[in-house]
């Protein structure tokens, strides 16, 4: 990971975030919390996969709406479980244990950075777990999580990733076009910009402006 993205203090992290659109706060979450959340996420993923497989097996093709149900099952397209490109699965969770501890520890570690970056209070909109499965699908397509609001360049939303295992070049870290959250007159030049893959340790907090171009690399 580029050393320039690591914020050793809250103030440094906020400054990096505003300049690059991406910053890392190291050691945000305790190792024991990470281990508990990783085990819980793996169990939830296995349970969801089994439920979908069973529903496909038991689907009555003659029932009303069976075709639409089959399409949704095969696409893995649900509010709580969403299949994305690049071998990604997005699982939604509430703040029940053990994820409540992860949310508390992350909030403590990044709240000052988020508040300064957003120029005011920060509110959690949603939480979940993103799984990068071993896949031959290749990299995700570059995308933004959202666009500018009210024609302003000022950040108004951000995403916080807390890896549940170390992110390395082998297991699909997220790649960013640094600074792409800022408006540019030459959009074609931005689209040709090389990405920077951010590798970090389990429990670090990776923050990025949701207007930054990014993609998950293949696991």
C-alpha positions in Angstrom: 0.0 0.0 0.0 1.2 3.5 -0.7 2.6 4.9 2.5 0.9 8.3 1.7 -2.5 6.8 2.4 -1.7 5.8 6.0 -2.9 8.2 8.6 -0.9 7.9 11.8 -3.1 10.4 13.5 -6.7 11.4 13.2 -5.7 14.8 11.7 -3.3 13.2 9.2 -5.9 10.7 8.1 -8.5 13.4 7.5 -6.0 15.5 5.5 -5.1 12.4 3.3 -8.8 11.6 2.8 -9.6 15.1 1.6 -6.7 15.1 -0.8 -6.8 11.6 -2.2 -10.4 10.5 -1.4 -8.9 7.5 0.3 -7.2 7.0 3.7 -6.3 4.2 6.1 -6.6 4.3 9.9 -4.5 1.4 11.2 -5.5 -0.8 14.1 -9.1 0.4 14.3 -10.6 -2.9 15.5 -9.3 -5.5 18.0 -8.0 -8.8 16.6 -10.5 -10.8 18.8 -13.4 -8.8 17.4 -12.2 -9.4 13.8 -11.9 -13.1 14.5 -15.4 -13.3 15.9 -16.9 -11.4 13.0 -15.1 -13.4 10.4 -16.4 -16.6 11.8 -19.9 -15.2 12.0 -19.8 -13.9 8.5 -18.6 -17.3 7.1 -21.4 -19.1 9.0 -24.0 -16.6 7.6 -22.7 -17.0 4.1 -22.8 -20.8 4.3 -26.3 -20.6 5.7 -27.5 -18.3 3.0 -25.9 -20.3 0.2 -27.6 -23.5 1.6 -31.0 -21.8 1.8 -30.8 -20.6 -1.8 -29.7 -24.0 -3.0 -32.6 -25.6 -1.2 -35.1 -23.1 -2.5 -33.9 -23.8 -6.1 -34.3 -27.5 -5.5 -37.7 -27.2 -4.0 -39.1 -24.6 -6.4 -42.5 -25.6 -7.9 -42.2 -24.6 -11.6 -46.0 -24.6 -11.9 -46.6 -22.2 -9.0 -47.6 -18.5 -9.7 -44.6 -16.3 -10.1 -42.2 -19.3 -10.2 -40.3 -17.9 -13.1 -39.5 -14.7 -11.4 -38.6 -16.5 -8.2 -36.2 -18.8 -10.2 -34.5 -15.8 -11.8 -34.0 -14.1 -8.4 -32.6 -17.3 -6.9 -30.2 -17.9 -9.7 -29.0 -14.3 -9.8 -28.6 -14.3 -6.0 -30.5 -11.0 -5.9 -32.0 -10.3 -2.4 -32.0 -7.5 0.1 -29.9 -9.4 2.5 -27.7 -11.3 0.0 -26.7 -9.7 -3.3 -24.3 -11.2 -5.8 -22.0 -8.7 -7.5 -19.5 -8.9 -10.3 -15.9 -9.9 -9.6 -16.9 -12.8 -7.4 -18.3 -10.5 -4.8 -21.2 -11.3 -2.4 -22.7 -8.4 -0.4 -24.3 -9.6 2.9 -26.4 -7.2 5.0 -26.4 -7.4 8.8 -27.9 -5.5 11.6 -26.0 -4.5 14.7 -26.4 -7.8 16.6 -23.3 -9.5 18.2 -20.6 -9.8 17.2 -20.9 -7.0 14.6 -22.1 -4.6 17.3 -18.6 -4.6 18.7 -17.0 -4.0 15.3 -19.3 -1.0 14.7 -18.5 0.4 18.2 -14.7 0.1 17.7 -14.8 1.3 14.2 -16.8 4.3 15.2 -14.4 5.2 17.9 -11.5 5.0 15.6 -12.8 6.9 12.6 -15.5 9.3 13.9 -13.2 12.2 14.2 -11.8 11.7 10.7 -15.3 11.2 9.2 -16.7 14.3 11.1 -13.8 16.5 9.8 -14.0 15.1 6.3 -17.8 15.6 6.1 -17.7 19.0 7.8 -20.2 18.0 10.4 -21.9 15.1 12.1 -21.6 11.6 10.6 -24.4 9.1 10.6 -24.3 5.4 9.8 -26.6 4.6 6.9 -26.1 0.8 6.5 -23.6 -2.0 7.3 -22.8 -5.4 6.0 -20.0 -7.8 4.9 -18.5 -7.9 1.4 -17.1 -11.3 0.5 -14.6 -11.7 -2.3 -14.8 -15.3 -3.4 -12.1 -17.1 -5.3 -13.2 -16.6 -8.8 -12.2 -16.7 -12.4 -14.6 -13.8 -13.2 -11.8 -11.3 -13.2 -11.8 -7.8 -11.7 -14.9 -5.8 -10.9 -15.7 -2.9 -13.3 -14.7 0.5 -12.1 -17.6 2.3 -10.4 -18.5 5.0 -8.0 -20.9 4.3 -5.1 -22.6 7.7 -5.8 -22.3 11.0 -7.6 -21.9 14.6 -6.5 -24.8 16.1 -4.6 -26.1 19.6 -5.2 -23.2 20.3 -7.6 -20.8 20.5 -4.7 -17.3 19.1 -4.6 -17.4 18.8 -0.8 -17.7 15.2 0.5 -21.1 14.2 2.0 -20.8 10.5 2.2 -18.1 7.9 2.7 -17.6 4.2 2.9 -15.5 2.5 5.6 -14.1 -1.0 5.0 -12.7 -3.0 7.9 -11.0 -6.1 6.5 -11.7 -9.3 8.4 -8.5 -10.8 7.1 -5.3 -9.2 5.7 -5.9 -7.7 2.2 -3.1 -8.8 -0.2 -2.5 -8.7 -3.9 -3.6 -12.4 -4.0 -7.0 -12.2 -2.4 -8.7 -9.2 -4.1 -8.0 -5.8 -2.5 -9.9 -2.8 -3.7 -8.2 -0.6 -6.3 -8.8 3.2 -6.4 -8.2 6.0 -8.8 -6.9 8.4 -6.2 -8.4 11.9 -6.4 -11.1 10.9 -8.8 -13.8 12.2 -6.3 -12.9 15.7 -7.5 -14.6 17.1 -10.6 -12.5 17.3 -13.7 -13.0 18.9 -17.0 -11.4 16.0 -18.9 -13.4 12.9 -17.8 -11.7 10.8 -20.5 -8.3 11.5 -18.8 -9.7 10.3 -15.4 -11.0 7.1 -17.0 -7.4 6.3 -18.1 -5.9 6.9 -14.7 -4.0 4.0 -13.2 -5.5 2.6 -10.0 -3.8 2.0 -6.7 -4.6 -1.3 -4.9 -4.8 -0.7 -1.1 -3.3 -3.6 0.9 -3.8 -3.4 4.6 -4.1 -5.6 7.7 -7.2 -7.1 9.3 -8.7 -4.6 11.6 -7.4 -1.5 9.8 -10.1 1.0 8.7 -10.1 1.9 5.0 -12.1 5.1 4.3 -13.0 6.4 0.9 -15.2 9.1 -0.5 -18.1 7.3 -2.2 -17.5 9.3 -5.4 -14.0 7.8 -5.9 -13.6 5.4 -8.8 -12.8 2.0 -7.4 -13.1 -1.7 -8.2 -12.5 -5.0 -6.3 -9.7 -7.0 -7.8 -10.0 -10.7 -8.5 -9.5 -13.1 -5.6 
